[in-house]
Amino acid sequence: MVDMYYFVAVEFVNDPNVTGITYWYLCDFKEVEVGDTVCAPLGRHNRVQEGIVRKTAHATEFDAPFPFYIIKKIKSYKKV
């Protein structure tokens, strides 16, 4: 059986340098939905910032929306 993973696309609306851009993350929290607030590492220094989930996807490692070997993970979330 092939493992399925949960991915979320996050927009960091409070960071003017990346507003309007979505970044894909691996998410261990299956209850996260579009519109929820998450904390995730951003950039080369992996500074944890709050962002809003804009899309979700279930996929295998090979069909991931971003290269699986370098994708970062969601650290925490808040339901809306």
C-alpha positions, 0 to 999 in steps of 0.5 A: 500500500502506498502512503498518503500524506496531507499537504497544505498551501500557506500564505503569509499575509503579515509578511510584506515580502511574501504576501500573495505567494503560497508555500506548500508544507507537509501537515501532520494535523489532519483536521487543518482546513482552508482558512485555518491559521498555522505556524510554519518555518519560512525562508532560509533561516526557518523563522516560524511565522503565522500564515493562512491555509489557502489549499489542501491536498492528499498525495503520495510522496511521488505526487507531492506538490513540492519535492518531498525531500525538502518540504517543511512541516507545519509546527502548530495550528489554530482553528478558525 
